[in-house]
Amino acid sequence: MDMDEKYESVKLCYAVHKYSSYSANYVPQNIMVNNPSDQLSRWFTDSSNANNMLQPQYIILKLKSLSIVDTIKFGKYIKPHVSDLKKFQVFGGTDENNFSLLLSAGLKKDSAPETFKLRNRTTEGLYLPVQYIKIVPLLSWGPAYNYTIWYVELHGTNQEDLIQNAMETINLRKEEEAVRILLKHLRRRRYKDAFEALSRESGVQLEGPTQSRLWNALVENGDYKLAEEILEEAMNEGEMDWYLSWQPYQPEWRQLSPCSAAVEARLCCGDSAPPTPRPRPHELACADREPRLELPEVLNGGEGAEACEVGCGGACTARPGPRGGHQLVVDTNTGTLYLFGGWNGTEDLDDLWSYSTGAERWSLLCRHSSLAGGPSPRSCHKMVFDPVNERLYTLGRYLDNAQRVPANMNSELYVYDVMSGAWSLACADTAAVGGPRLVFDHQMCLDADTQTIYVFGGRVLPSNTEELVSPQYSGLYAYYIGSNTWQQLLADRHDLPAPQPRVSHSMLFHPVQRRLYMFAGQRNKEQLLDLWWWDVGEGRCGALCAGAAACPPPAAGFTQRATLDPDTDEMFVLSGMSKEKDKRVYNSLWVFSLRRLTWTCVYRNDTVTPAEPRPRFAHQLVYDPVRKIHYLFGGNPGTAASPRLRLDDLWALRLRRASRGGVWRALRAALREAHYRELAAAPELRPQALHYLRHDLSAALDHCDPAQVSQFQKLATALFASPPAEWHAACALTPRRSRTLARRRARRTPHADLAHALAAVLGADDSCLEPPQPFEEARSPTPDTWDVGEVGGACEGAASEEEEEAGWAARDARVRLYDRLCAYFRPSTVPPRADVADLIAL
């Protein structure tokens, strides 16, 4: 069970342990009292930002006991203060000399207290208990001011059983890693007996079996051919899939259908007189469209040349017209797209289109669905496709004040049969049979295996003035297609640990995990930054992240669109139009890994370029998980000169990352280049190296790649290059090397600063010397019988030692190559990066 579920988070007691400085009466202990109206109740440093590099400011808090700290809260003064922390860092540790970074953040320039989530787990997911919290100010809002902290409050868990278990786990993990670092050093220096004894006694393995085989073949034996076979086998068995999954996506956009000439003209020149809608009291807002305009030129058909293309939604042409607030779905069996309805800036649409991704051609299926037994013109509705029965289902719509008459307030569920090309009404009013009321800005998902449609959230269209003032949101419902029945799974109002009904959110269905995922949205004036899952089989739910302090997703924006790839367990979120004051229109694509619970931004566009779609909102994005392609259609470009303008272009997005084939070619080329350089370094093997260069290494390179061709041409110079400057590779100690080291330490020269020190003693130099650090005087080693015959550090076996040094140097090059190859495997299967020799300070 997770700590958040089993252990309650409580306010943690602390004391001020250490601090860098303070000014006047602004003592550090003031941060323990929350008194926002008292300007003296704060810690105020005695060093300005200009001197921060010379005298870093900090305050260390000591908790009453070891704790797992969840959050840190900063109180503020009743009005913004110039010395508040614009940037700061928070560290934590079990002792005051060993800290780990827990948070890097900054306070807003306002008077509202802020709470931040602290990192309380290691990178491996283990709980990280701390007893000391160190806050380091980095920058204040006023550059000429010192730093101020008004109040600090810590929350977390300090239950003894949890802390004891966590510390035991942390200590065992540290010991395991220390042993692995020792094993790595022993093997690299060929202390074979010590390596085997430590591994046997501790039960710790340095690496996985594949990596051990690779080490023996490459490093110990120099068998590059066998090493290549081992790597190819590892690649085919999926041992490098972890590395591939962490490689960043590269977006590749392709325009399937450009904007029409009329849209391009309005994008270029704008409208002659941009209309302004008349304000209406208590008007509902829909992010996908604006309220219907009450303008004389619209009511009287004054749009002129635009009346045909925009008025009929483009149904009189061979392609759909511009729109936003529409619906776009994909048939994963054939790759066909289906487009229905939307708002063209003047009116709602009811045309139905299909797009063949193979032939790249639009086809009109129904010009006016309302005249063919289908739904009336609408926007802000939702639609799903049933790949089993090849049917479309659509539910909900937005109505402005003038349209909210009793005859229009039924929640109708319509079905379109692709095979017969006919619309039918599956349910005249879903609310009358246990389903949702008439909603807009909701979400729908289809479980094709169980033939179940899930509907969550959305704003309920108000039926009276009271509902208009107090927003009503819809809960979670299930529609069973086979029995034509509805079931409410989550109430419209509840206090359960479950997702709250909302608008402007996303909901996705994972067919393998059998889970729904609900992401972000808005409820009343609160922007929700959470991610929930709902198990459709067991009817239980949980939060992957709930609230702004946990697992921050991409910045909130209008009309976020989300898709899901069940093969990679990744969720893609494309946002449009920021929630910031400037209302900038931009698009950013984020990827959320359900396996690692991490967000990654792979694409952002806030400018107009020919190779990418114009920034927009109120668009639609769908994903074909079979062909791994996203499709984007329409939307609102947010053009101030043409507020009613909508787009009608269609784009395809393919996200590419490093493939198995590409990684394997890079690995093979690296191995063969290293083999070639080792051959070229030996004069007697250079003819063999030339043959290897022409045949084996050349075959591993892509001669269509200019960079690889250039590198290949430079490799030939290694055959004629002078020997590199002598560089002694690290090697193992032997009795002879130990005695050599002892003699060199005994013959060290006097300290170079003795003359300077004597000048200071005699008064010739006014500087004050630092006191010397304690050190041990070196003694001459006891002569050994093996030393007989050595003169000046040389020995009779100099020739053999030179050969041994050359062998260590060649082996060291192969060790460095092995380290490079380890980056392609999981960290737990390769030696640790740390080296025990790096811990030695001389």
TIDOGU-262203 format. One record per residue (C-alpha): x, y, z; residue number from 1; residue in one letter. Coordinates in steps of 0.5 Angstrom, whole numbers. Example, Ala and Ser with C-alpha at 12.3 -4.5 7.8 and 13.67 -1.06 7.14 Angstrom:
<pts>
     X     Y     Z   i aa
    25    -9    16   1  A
    27    -2    14   2  S
</pts>
This chain:
<pts>
     X     Y     Z   i aa
     0     0     0   1  M
     3     7    -2   2  D
     5    12     4   3  M
    -1    17     2   4  D
    -6    11     3   5  E
    -4     8     9   6  K
     0    14    13   7  Y
    -3    21    14   8  E
     1    27    13   9  S
     2    31    19  10  V
     5    38    21  11  K
    12    37    22  12  L
    16    40    28  13  C
    23    43    27  14  Y
    28    48    30  15  A
    33    53    27  16  V
    39    49    27  17  H
    44    54    23  18  K
    44    60    18  19  Y
    48    64    14  20  S
    46    71    17  21  S
    41    76    19  22  Y
    40    83    20  23  S
    38    87    26  24  A
    32    84    29  25  N
    30    79    23  26  Y
    32    73    27  27  V
    31    66    23  28  P
    27    64    29  29  Q
    21    68    26  30  N
    20    64    20  31  I
    17    59    25  32  M
    11    64    27  33  V
     6    65    21  34  N
     4    73    22  35  N
     3    75    15  36  P
     1    82    18  37  S
     7    84    22  38  D
    13    86    18  39  Q
    18    84    23  40  L
    16    77    23  41  S
    21    74    18  42  R
    28    72    17  43  W
    32    78    13  44  F
    39    76    11  45  T
    45    80    12  46  D
    48    79     5  47  S
    45    82    -2  48  S
    45    79    -8  49  N
    51    82   -11  50  A
    55    78    -6  51  N
    51    72    -6  52  N
    57    68   -10  53  M
    62    70    -4  54  L
    57    69     2  55  Q
    52    64     0  56  P
    46    65     4  57  Q
    42    59     7  58  Y
    38    57    13  59  I
    38    49    16  60  I
    32    47    20  61  L
    33    41    24  62  K
    26    36    25  63  L
    25    33    31  64  K
    25    26    28  65  S
    27    23    22  66  L
    21    24    17  67  S
    19    23    10  68  I
    17    31     8  69  V
    12    31     3  70  D
    11    39     2  71  T
    14    45     4  72  I
     9    52     5  73  K
    12    59     5  74  F
     8    64     8  75  G
     8    71     6  76  K
     7    78     8  77  Y
     0    81     7  78  I
     2    85     0  79  K
     8    83    -5  80  P
    15    85    -2  81  H
    21    86    -6  82  V
    26    81    -2  83  S
    21    75    -3  84  D
    25    69    -6  85  L
    24    69   -14  86  K
    28    63   -14  87  K
    31    58    -9  88  F
    33    51    -7  89  Q
    31    46    -2  90  V
    36    41     0  91  F
    35    35     5  92  G
    39    30     9  93  G
    40    25    15  94  T
    46    29    17  95  D
    48    37    16  96  E
    54    35    11  97  N
    50    31     6  98  N
    44    34     3  99  F
    40    32    -3 100  S
    36    37    -8 101  L
    29    36    -6 102  L
    26    42   -10 103  L
    28    48   -15 104  S
    23    53   -15 105  A
    21    60   -14 106  G
    15    64   -11 107  L
    10    69   -14 108  K
    10    76   -13 109  K
     4    76    -9 110  D
     1    75    -2 111  S
    -2    68    -3 112  A
     2    63     1 113  P
     5    57    -3 114  E
     6    50    -2 115  T
    11    46    -6 116  F
    11    38    -7 117  K
    18    36    -5 118  L
    22    30    -7 119  R
    21    25    -2 120  N
    24    18    -6 121  R
    30    16    -9 122  T
    31    16   -17 123  T
    29     8   -16 124  E
    23    10   -12 125  G
    25     8    -5 126  L
    23    13     1 127  Y
    28    18     3 128  L
    28    20    10 129  P
    31    27    12 130  V
    32    30    19 131  Q
    35    37    16 132  Y
    32    41    11 133  I
    36    47     8 134  K
    33    53     4 135  I
    38    56     0 136  V
    36    63    -3 137  P
    38    64   -10 138  L
    35    71   -13 139  L
    30    76   -10 140  S
    24    80   -14 141  W
    28    86   -12 142  G
    35    85   -15 143  P
    38    90   -10 144  A
    35    87    -4 145  Y
    37    82     1 146  N
    33    75     2 147  Y
    26    75     6 148  T
    23    68     9 149  I
    16    70    13 150  W
    14    63    15 151  Y
    16    56    13 152  V
    11    50    15 153  E
    13    43    13 154  L
     8    37    12 155  H
    10    29    12 156  G
    10    23    15 157  T
    14    21    21 158  N
    11    14    24 159  Q
    17    10    27 160  E
    15     4    23 161  D
    15     7    16 162  L
    22    11    18 163  I
    25     5    21 164  Q
    24     1    15 165  N
    26     6    10 166  A
    32     7    13 167  M
    34     0    13 168  E
    32     0     6 169  T
    36     6     4 170  I
    42     3     8 171  N
    42    -4     5 172  L
    42     0    -2 173  R
    48     4     0 174  K
    52    -2     2 175  E
    50    -6    -4 176  E
    52     0    -9 177  E
    59     1    -5 178  A
    60    -6    -6 179  V
    59    -6   -13 180  R
    63     0   -14 181  I
    69    -4   -10 182  L
    67   -10   -15 183  L
    68    -5   -21 184  K
    75    -3   -19 185  H
    78   -10   -17 186  L
    76   -12   -24 187  R
    78    -7   -28 188  R
    85    -7   -24 189  R
    85   -15   -25 190  R
    85   -17   -17 191  Y
    81   -23   -19 192  K
    82   -27   -13 193  D
    79   -21    -9 194  A
    74   -19   -14 195  F
    71   -27   -13 196  E
    72   -27    -6 197  A
    68   -20    -5 198  L
    62   -22   -10 199  S
    62   -29    -6 200  R
    61   -26     1 201  E
    57   -21    -1 202  S
    52   -24    -6 203  G
    52   -18   -10 204  V
    53   -18   -18 205  Q
    57   -13   -21 206  L
    53   -13   -28 207  E
    48   -18   -32 208  G
    50   -24   -35 209  P
    50   -21   -42 210  T
    54   -15   -40 211  Q
    59   -20   -36 212  S
    60   -24   -43 213  R
    61   -17   -47 214  L
    67   -15   -42 215  W
    70   -22   -42 216  N
    70   -22   -50 217  A
    72   -14   -51 218  L
    76   -12   -45 219  V
    80   -18   -43 220  E
    80   -22   -49 221  N
    80   -16   -54 222  G
    75   -21   -59 223  D
    72   -15   -62 224  Y
    68   -21   -67 225  K
    65   -24   -61 226  L
    63   -18   -58 227  A
    59   -16   -64 228  E
    56   -22   -64 229  E
    54   -21   -56 230  I
    51   -14   -58 231  L
    47   -17   -64 232  E
    44   -22   -59 233  E
    42   -17   -54 234  A
    39   -12   -59 235  M
    35   -18   -62 236  N
    33   -20   -55 237  E
    30   -13   -53 238  G
    36   -12   -48 239  E
    36    -5   -51 240  M
    29    -3   -51 241  D
    30     1   -45 242  W
    35     5   -48 243  Y
    30     6   -54 244  L
    24     8   -50 245  S
    28    14   -47 246  W
    30    17   -53 247  Q
    27    23   -55 248  P
    21    24   -60 249  Y
    23    28   -67 250  Q
    16    30   -70 251  P
    15    30   -77 252  E
     9    34   -80 253  W
     6    33   -87 254  R
     0    37   -90 255  Q
    -5    33   -93 256  L
   -10    38   -94 257  S
    -8    46   -94 258  P
   -13    51   -92 259  C
   -17    53   -98 260  S
   -16    60  -102 261  A
   -22    64   -98 262  A
   -19    62   -91 263  V
   -12    64   -93 264  E
   -14    70   -96 265  A
   -17    72   -89 266  R
   -11    70   -86 267  L
    -7    74   -90 268  C
   -12    81   -90 269  C
   -17    80   -84 270  G
   -24    82   -85 271  D
   -26    89   -87 272  S
   -30    90   -80 273  A
   -29    85   -75 274  P
   -36    83   -71 275  P
   -36    84   -64 276  T
   -41    80   -61 277  P
   -46    83   -56 278  R
   -45    81   -49 279  P
   -51    77   -45 280  R
   -52    76   -38 281  P
   -50    69   -35 282  H
   -48    67   -42 283  E
   -44    60   -42 284  L
   -37    59   -45 285  A
   -35    54   -49 286  C
   -28    54   -51 287  A
   -29    51   -58 288  D
   -34    56   -60 289  R
   -36    63   -58 290  E
   -44    64   -57 291  P
   -48    65   -63 292  R
   -47    73   -66 293  L
   -53    77   -66 294  E
   -50    82   -71 295  L
   -55    85   -77 296  P
   -50    83   -82 297  E
   -50    76   -80 298  V
   -58    75   -79 299  L
   -59    79   -86 300  N
   -54    74   -90 301  G
   -49    80   -91 302  G
   -43    75   -91 303  E
   -43    76   -99 304  G
   -38    71  -102 305  A
   -37    67   -96 306  E
   -44    65   -95 307  A
   -43    59  -100 308  C
   -37    56   -97 309  E
   -38    58   -90 310  V
   -45    57   -90 311  G
   -46    50   -92 312  C
   -40    48   -89 313  G
   -36    47   -95 314  G
   -41    41   -97 315  A
   -42    44  -104 316  C
   -34    43  -105 317  T
   -30    37  -105 318  A
   -28    38   -98 319  R
   -30    40   -91 320  P
   -30    47   -90 321  G
   -27    51   -84 322  P
   -29    50   -77 323  R
   -28    49   -70 324  G
   -31    45   -64 325  G
   -32    39   -69 326  H
   -31    32   -68 327  Q
   -26    27   -71 328  L
   -25    20   -70 329  V
   -21    14   -74 330  V
   -22     7   -76 331  D
   -16     4   -74 332  T
   -18    -2   -79 333  N
   -18     2   -85 334  T
   -14     8   -83 335  G
   -21    12   -85 336  T
   -22    19   -81 337  L
   -29    21   -80 338  Y
   -31    29   -79 339  L
   -38    31   -76 340  F
   -41    38   -75 341  G
   -37    44   -71 342  G
   -38    51   -71 343  W
   -35    55   -77 344  N
   -35    62   -74 345  G
   -43    64   -76 346  T
   -47    58   -75 347  E
   -47    50   -73 348  D
   -46    45   -78 349  L
   -49    38   -79 350  D
   -45    35   -85 351  D
   -41    28   -84 352  L
   -35    27   -88 353  W
   -30    21   -89 354  S
   -22    22   -91 355  Y
   -18    16   -94 356  S
   -11    16   -91 357  T
    -9    12   -97 358  G
   -12    16  -103 359  A
   -11    22   -99 360  E
   -18    24  -101 361  R
   -25    27   -98 362  W
   -31    24   -99 363  S
   -38    27   -97 364  L
   -42    22   -93 365  L
   -48    27   -91 366  C
   -49    34   -93 367  R
   -54    35   -88 368  H
   -55    30   -83 369  S
   -61    33   -80 370  S
   -65    32   -86 371  L
   -63    25   -86 372  A
   -66    23   -79 373  G
   -59    25   -76 374  G
   -57    30   -71 375  P
   -58    37   -72 376  S
   -53    42   -73 377  P
   -48    42   -67 378  R
   -41    44   -64 379  S
   -38    42   -57 380  C
   -41    35   -58 381  H
   -37    28   -58 382  K
   -37    22   -62 383  M
   -34    15   -62 384  V
   -33    10   -67 385  F
   -34     3   -66 386  D
   -29    -1   -70 387  P
   -33    -8   -69 388  V
   -40    -6   -72 389  N
   -37     0   -76 390  E
   -42     5   -73 391  R
   -41    12   -70 392  L
   -44    15   -64 393  Y
   -45    22   -62 394  T
   -48    25   -56 395  L
   -49    32   -53 396  G
   -48    39   -56 397  R
   -48    47   -54 398  Y
   -54    51   -54 399  L
   -54    59   -53 400  D
   -59    62   -50 401  N
   -64    63   -56 402  A
   -64    56   -57 403  Q
   -65    53   -50 404  R
   -72    52   -51 405  V
   -76    45   -48 406  P
   -76    42   -55 407  A
   -68    42   -56 408  N
   -66    40   -48 409  M
   -67    33   -50 410  N
   -60    29   -49 411  S
   -60    25   -56 412  E
   -56    19   -58 413  L
   -55    18   -65 414  Y
   -52    13   -69 415  V
   -49    13   -76 416  Y
   -48     6   -80 417  D
   -42     6   -84 418  V
   -44     0   -88 419  M
   -51     2   -90 420  S
   -50    10   -90 421  G
   -56    11   -85 422  A
   -57    15   -79 423  W
   -61    13   -73 424  S
   -64    15   -66 425  L
   -61    10   -61 426  A
   -64    14   -55 427  C
   -69    20   -55 428  A
   -67    23   -48 429  D
   -61    19   -45 430  T
   -63    23   -38 431  A
   -70    19   -38 432  A
   -67    12   -38 433  V
   -61    13   -33 434  G
   -56    17   -37 435  G
   -53    24   -37 436  P
   -57    30   -38 437  R
   -56    35   -44 438  L
   -48    37   -44 439  V
   -43    40   -48 440  F
   -35    40   -47 441  D
   -35    33   -44 442  H
   -31    26   -46 443  Q
   -33    20   -49 444  M
   -29    13   -50 445  C
   -31     6   -53 446  L
   -29     0   -50 447  D
   -30    -4   -57 448  A
   -29   -11   -53 449  D
   -35   -10   -48 450  T
   -39    -6   -53 451  Q
   -39     0   -48 452  T
   -39     7   -48 453  I
   -36    11   -43 454  Y
   -38    19   -42 455  V
   -35    23   -37 456  F
   -36    30   -35 457  G
   -38    36   -39 458  G
   -43    42   -37 459  R
   -50    41   -36 460  V
   -54    46   -40 461  L
   -58    49   -35 462  P
   -66    49   -35 463  S
   -67    55   -31 464  N
   -64    61   -28 465  T
   -61    58   -22 466  E
   -57    52   -26 467  E
   -55    58   -30 468  L
   -52    62   -24 469  V
   -49    55   -21 470  S
   -46    51   -26 471  P
   -48    44   -26 472  Q
   -43    38   -28 473  Y
   -44    31   -31 474  S
   -41    25   -27 475  G
   -39    18   -30 476  L
   -44    14   -34 477  Y
   -43     8   -38 478  A
   -48     6   -44 479  Y
   -48    -1   -46 480  Y
   -49    -2   -53 481  I
   -52    -9   -53 482  G
   -58    -8   -48 483  S
   -59     0   -50 484  N
   -58     1   -43 485  T
   -55     7   -38 486  W
   -51     6   -32 487  Q
   -49    12   -27 488  Q
   -42    10   -25 489  L
   -40    16   -21 490  L
   -45    21   -19 491  A
   -45    28   -21 492  D
   -44    31   -14 493  R
   -39    27    -9 494  H
   -34    27    -4 495  D
   -31    21    -6 496  L
   -23    20    -7 497  P
   -25    20   -14 498  A
   -24    25   -20 499  P
   -29    31   -20 500  Q
   -34    32   -26 501  P
   -31    38   -30 502  R
   -30    41   -37 503  V
   -24    42   -42 504  S
   -21    35   -40 505  H
   -19    29   -43 506  S
   -21    22   -42 507  M
   -18    16   -46 508  L
   -19     8   -45 509  F
   -13     4   -45 510  H
   -16    -3   -48 511  P
   -10    -7   -45 512  V
   -10    -5   -38 513  Q
   -18    -4   -38 514  R
   -17     3   -35 515  R
   -20    10   -37 516  L
   -15    16   -36 517  Y
   -18    23   -34 518  M
   -13    29   -35 519  F
   -14    36   -32 520  A
   -20    40   -34 521  G
   -23    46   -30 522  Q
   -29    46   -25 523  R
   -32    53   -23 524  N
   -26    57   -23 525  K
   -21    52   -21 526  E
   -16    49   -26 527  Q
   -15    42   -25 528  L
    -8    39   -25 529  L
    -9    32   -24 530  D
    -9    25   -27 531  L
   -14    19   -25 532  W
   -15    12   -27 533  W
   -21     8   -27 534  W
   -21     1   -27 535  D
   -27    -1   -31 536  V
   -27    -8   -29 537  G
   -27    -7   -22 538  E
   -30     0   -21 539  G
   -24     3   -17 540  R
   -20     9   -18 541  C
   -14    12   -16 542  G
   -10    19   -18 543  A
    -3    18   -21 544  L
    -2    26   -19 545  C
    -8    30   -16 546  A
    -7    37   -15 547  G
    -2    43   -17 548  A
     4    40   -12 549  A
     5    33   -15 550  A
     7    31   -22 551  C
     6    37   -26 552  P
     3    36   -33 553  P
     4    41   -38 554  P
     1    48   -37 555  A
    -6    49   -37 556  A
    -9    52   -44 557  G
   -16    52   -47 558  F
   -18    45   -51 559  T
   -13    41   -49 560  Q
   -13    34   -54 561  R
   -10    28   -51 562  A
    -9    21   -55 563  T
    -6    14   -52 564  L
    -2     9   -55 565  D
    -3     2   -51 566  P
     3    -1   -54 567  D
     8     4   -51 568  T
     3     6   -45 569  D
     4    13   -47 570  E
    -1    19   -47 571  M
     0    25   -52 572  F
    -3    32   -50 573  V
    -3    37   -55 574  L
    -5    44   -52 575  S
    -8    50   -55 576  G
    -8    57   -53 577  M
    -5    59   -46 578  S
    -9    61   -40 579  K
    -4    67   -39 580  E
    -7    74   -39 581  K
    -4    75   -46 582  D
    -8    69   -49 583  K
    -2    67   -53 584  R
    -4    62   -59 585  V
     1    56   -59 586  Y
     1    49   -59 587  N
     5    44   -55 588  S
     6    37   -55 589  L
     7    33   -49 590  W
     8    26   -47 591  V
     7    22   -41 592  F
     9    15   -39 593  S
     5    11   -35 594  L
    10     7   -34 595  R
    15    12   -31 596  R
    10    17   -29 597  L
    14    23   -33 598  T
    12    28   -37 599  W
    17    30   -43 600  T
    15    36   -48 601  C
    17    34   -55 602  V
    14    40   -59 603  Y
    12    47   -59 604  R
    10    52   -64 605  N
     8    59   -63 606  D
    10    62   -70 607  T
     7    61   -77 608  V
    12    56   -81 609  T
    10    52   -88 610  P
    13    46   -85 611  A
     8    46   -79 612  E
     1    47   -77 613  P
    -1    54   -76 614  R
    -2    55   -68 615  P
    -9    54   -66 616  R
   -14    52   -61 617  F
   -21    49   -62 618  A
   -18    44   -66 619  H
   -19    36   -66 620  Q
   -13    31   -66 621  L
   -14    24   -66 622  V
    -9    18   -66 623  Y
    -8    11   -70 624  D
    -5     7   -66 625  P
    -4     2   -71 626  V
     0     6   -76 627  R
     3    11   -71 628  K
     0    17   -74 629  I
    -3    23   -71 630  H
    -8    27   -75 631  Y
   -10    34   -74 632  L
   -16    38   -77 633  F
   -19    45   -77 634  G
   -19    50   -71 635  G
   -19    57   -69 636  N
   -12    61   -71 637  P
   -14    66   -66 638  G
   -13    72   -71 639  T
   -15    79   -68 640  A
   -17    81   -75 641  A
   -22    75   -76 642  S
   -25    73   -70 643  P
   -30    69   -74 644  R
   -24    65   -78 645  L
   -24    58   -77 646  R
   -19    53   -81 647  L
   -20    47   -85 648  D
   -13    44   -86 649  D
   -11    37   -85 650  L
    -4    35   -82 651  W
    -1    28   -81 652  A
     4    28   -75 653  L
     9    22   -74 654  R
    13    22   -68 655  L
    20    18   -69 656  R
    25    16   -64 657  R
    32    12   -65 658  A
    30     5   -68 659  S
    33    -2   -66 660  R
    36    -2   -73 661  G
    39     5   -72 662  G
    42     4   -66 663  V
    45    -3   -68 664  W
    49     0   -74 665  R
    52     6   -69 666  A
    54     0   -64 667  L
    57    -4   -70 668  R
    61     2   -73 669  A
    64     4   -66 670  A
    66    -3   -65 671  L
    70    -4   -71 672  R
    73     3   -71 673  E
    76     1   -64 674  A
    78    -5   -67 675  H
    81    -1   -73 676  Y
    85     4   -68 677  R
    88    -2   -64 678  E
    91    -5   -70 679  L
    93     1   -73 680  A
    97     3   -67 681  A
   101    -3   -68 682  A
   106    -2   -73 683  P
   107    -9   -75 684  E
    99   -10   -76 685  L
    98    -4   -80 686  R
    97    -8   -87 687  P
    92   -12   -83 688  Q
    89    -5   -81 689  A
    88    -2   -88 690  L
    85    -9   -90 691  H
    80    -8   -84 692  Y
    79    -1   -86 693  L
    77    -2   -93 694  R
    73    -8   -92 695  H
    70    -9   -85 696  D
    69    -2   -82 697  L
    67     1   -89 698  S
    61    -4   -89 699  A
    59    -2   -82 700  A
    58     6   -85 701  L
    53     9   -88 702  D
    56    12   -94 703  H
    50    16   -96 704  C
    51    20   -89 705  D
    56    26   -91 706  P
    58    26   -83 707  A
    60    19   -83 708  Q
    64    19   -90 709  V
    68    25   -87 710  S
    69    21   -81 711  Q
    71    15   -85 712  F
    76    19   -89 713  Q
    80    22   -83 714  K
    80    15   -80 715  L
    86    13   -86 716  A
    91    18   -83 717  T
    91    14   -76 718  A
    96     9   -81 719  L
   101    14   -82 720  F
   100    18   -75 721  A
   106    19   -70 722  S
   105    15   -64 723  P
   101    19   -59 724  P
   104    22   -53 725  A
   106    17   -48 726  E
   100    17   -43 727  W
   100    12   -37 728  H
    94     8   -36 729  A
    91     6   -29 730  A
    94    -1   -27 731  C
    94    -5   -22 732  A
    99    -5   -16 733  L
   104   -10   -15 734  T
   110   -11   -10 735  P
   115    -8   -15 736  R
   110    -2   -16 737  R
   108    -1    -9 738  S
   116     0    -7 739  R
   117     5   -13 740  T
   111     9   -11 741  L
   114     9    -4 742  A
   121    11    -6 743  R
   118    17   -10 744  R
   114    19    -4 745  R
   120    19     0 746  A
   124    23    -5 747  R
   119    29    -6 748  R
   122    36    -6 749  T
   121    41     0 750  P
   115    45    -1 751  H
   115    51    -6 752  A
   112    56    -2 753  D
   118    56     4 754  L
   121    62     2 755  A
   115    66     2 756  H
   113    63     9 757  A
   120    65    11 758  L
   119    72     8 759  A
   112    73    12 760  A
   116    70    19 761  V
   121    75    18 762  L
   116    81    17 763  G
   118    82     9 764  A
   111    80     7 765  D
   105    83    10 766  D
   101    77     8 767  S
    98    72    13 768  C
    99    65    11 769  L
    94    60    12 770  E
    95    55    18 771  P
    98    48    15 772  P
    94    42    14 773  Q
    96    36    18 774  P
   100    31    14 775  F
   105    25    15 776  E
   112    26    14 777  E
   114    21     9 778  A
   119    15    11 779  R
   124    12     6 780  S
   122     4     5 781  P
   125    -1     8 782  T
   130    -4     3 783  P
   128   -11     0 784  D
   132   -16    -4 785  T
   128   -15   -10 786  W
   131    -8   -10 787  D
   138   -11   -12 788  V
   140    -9   -18 789  G
   135    -3   -19 790  E
   139     4   -21 791  V
   135    10   -21 792  G
   128     7   -21 793  G
   130     3   -27 794  A
   130    -5   -27 795  C
   133   -10   -31 796  E
   126   -12   -33 797  G
   125    -5   -37 798  A
   123    -8   -43 799  A
   118   -13   -40 800  S
   115    -7   -36 801  E
   114    -3   -43 802  E
   110    -9   -46 803  E
   106    -9   -40 804  E
   105    -2   -40 805  E
   103    -2   -47 806  A
    98    -8   -46 807  G
    95    -4   -40 808  W
    94     2   -45 809  A
    90    -2   -50 810  A
    86    -5   -45 811  R
    84     2   -42 812  D
    82     4   -49 813  A
    77    -2   -49 814  R
    75    -1   -42 815  V
    73     6   -44 816  R
    69     3   -50 817  L
    66    -2   -46 818  Y
    63     4   -41 819  D
    60     7   -48 820  R
    57     1   -49 821  L
    54     0   -42 822  C
    50     7   -44 823  A
    45     2   -48 824  Y
    43    -2   -43 825  F
    39    -2   -36 826  R
    43     2   -31 827  P
    42    -4   -26 828  S
    45    -9   -31 829  T
    51    -5   -32 830  V
    57    -3   -27 831  P
    56     4   -23 832  P
    58    10   -26 833  R
    62    12   -20 834  A
    69    10   -19 835  D
    73     9   -12 836  V
    79    12   -15 837  A
    75    19   -16 838  D
    74    19    -8 839  L
    81    20    -7 840  I
    83    27    -6 841  A
    91    28    -6 842  L
</pts>
